[in-house]
Amino acid sequence: MSFREKLIWLQLLALAVFGVAYFGPVFGSYLGVTAVPGGQFMWMVYCILALIIGLPVAAVGMAIVASLRTPREARSPRDERDRVIALLGTRTGFYVLVTGVLVAMLSMHAGSGPVLLVNFMLFALLLAELSRLGTQVFLYRRGW
């Protein structure tokens, strides 16, 4: 497994953990399964702040650990294959993001409030990033 693929796997794992930690209680409260402590809006603010601070810290920490394990490979420049895989992943993520934002806007017209609209848009961002990283992992695993 290449260094870039390891980084993508680590980013995918961190994003999935942070996404489940945020959207589990939020969408659970909309469905009536769980109660969000401190109210919906404040929970959203705290989780977004934790996401903004925690995700980059986790990504940098994992990148440091991965680069310490293979320092020579970490310093190597990205080749053409890495760039093409990144572009194909970005294309997939863009289509998912556009679809998610359109669905979020349609939900606003269907009568949902602004807090739910923000949560739908954040969920669209999460799905777009997960699809981007998932596409890249798929292409690395396929050997493309």
C-alpha positions in Angstrom: 0.0 0.0 0.0 1.4 3.4 -1.0 1.9 6.3 1.3 -0.8 8.3 -0.4 -3.3 5.4 -0.1 -2.5 5.1 3.6 -3.3 8.8 4.1 -6.5 8.5 2.2 -7.6 5.5 4.3 -6.7 7.4 7.5 -8.7 10.5 6.3 -11.6 8.3 5.4 -11.6 6.7 8.9 -11.3 10.0 10.7 -14.1 11.5 8.6 -16.4 8.6 9.2 -15.8 8.7 12.9 -16.5 12.4 13.2 -19.5 12.1 10.9 -21.1 9.3 12.9 -20.4 11.2 16.1 -22.2 14.3 14.8 -25.0 12.9 12.6 -25.9 10.0 14.9 -27.3 12.1 17.7 -28.6 14.9 15.3 -30.6 12.7 13.0 -31.5 10.4 15.9 -33.1 13.4 17.6 -35.1 14.2 14.5 -36.4 10.7 14.4 -37.2 10.7 18.1 -34.7 7.9 18.9 -32.2 9.9 20.9 -32.2 13.2 22.8 -29.6 15.8 21.9 -28.1 17.4 25.1 -28.5 21.1 25.5 -30.9 21.5 22.5 -30.5 21.0 18.8 -28.8 24.3 17.9 -26.2 24.3 20.7 -25.4 20.7 20.0 -24.8 21.5 16.4 -22.6 24.5 17.3 -20.5 22.4 19.7 -20.1 19.5 17.2 -19.2 21.8 14.3 -16.5 23.4 16.5 -15.2 20.0 17.5 -15.2 19.0 13.8 -13.4 22.1 12.7 -10.7 21.7 15.4 -10.6 17.9 15.8 -10.6 16.7 12.2 -7.5 18.8 11.1 -5.7 17.8 14.3 -6.5 14.1 13.7 -5.5 14.4 10.0 -2.2 16.1 10.8 -1.4 13.6 13.6 -2.1 10.6 11.4 -0.1 12.1 8.5 2.9 12.6 10.9 2.7 9.0 12.1 2.4 7.7 8.6 5.3 9.8 7.4 7.5 8.7 10.3 6.9 5.1 9.3 7.9 5.7 5.6 9.9 8.9 5.4 11.4 8.4 2.0 8.0 7.7 0.4 6.4 10.7 2.2 8.9 13.0 0.5 8.4 11.7 -3.0 6.4 13.8 -5.4 3.0 12.8 -6.6 3.2 11.0 -9.9 0.7 11.1 -12.7 -1.3 8.2 -11.4 -1.8 9.9 -8.0 -3.0 13.1 -9.7 -5.4 11.3 -12.0 -6.9 9.3 -9.1 -7.3 12.5 -7.1 -9.1 14.2 -10.0 -11.4 11.3 -10.5 -12.2 11.2 -6.8 -12.9 15.0 -6.8 -15.2 14.6 -9.8 -17.3 12.0 -8.0 -17.4 14.1 -4.8 -18.5 17.1 -6.8 -21.5 15.3 -8.2 -22.5 14.0 -4.8 -22.2 17.5 -3.3 -24.3 19.1 -6.0 -27.0 16.4 -5.6 -27.0 16.8 -1.8 -27.3 20.6 -1.9 -30.2 20.4 -4.3 -31.9 17.9 -2.1 -31.3 20.1 0.9 -32.8 23.1 -0.9 -35.8 21.0 -1.9 -36.2 20.1 1.8 -36.5 23.8 2.7 -39.3 24.1 0.2 -41.0 21.1 1.7 -41.3 22.9 5.0 -38.1 22.0 7.0 -36.5 24.7 9.2 -33.2 26.4 8.8 -31.4 24.1 11.3 -32.5 21.1 9.4 -31.4 22.7 6.1 -27.9 23.3 7.6 -27.8 19.7 8.8 -28.7 18.5 5.3 -26.0 20.6 3.8 -23.4 19.4 6.2 -24.5 15.9 5.5 -24.1 16.6 1.8 -20.6 17.8 2.5 -19.8 14.7 4.5 -21.2 12.4 1.8 -19.3 14.3 -0.9 -16.0 13.9 1.0 -16.6 10.3 1.8 -17.4 9.6 -1.8 -14.3 11.4 -3.0 -12.1 9.5 -0.6 -13.9 6.2 -1.3 -13.4 6.6 -5.0 -9.7 7.2 -4.5 -9.4 4.1 -2.3 -11.3 2.1 -4.9 -9.1 3.3 -7.7 -5.9 2.6 -5.7 -7.2 -0.9 -4.7 -8.2 -1.6 -8.3 -4.6 -0.8 -9.4 -5.6 1.9 -11.8 
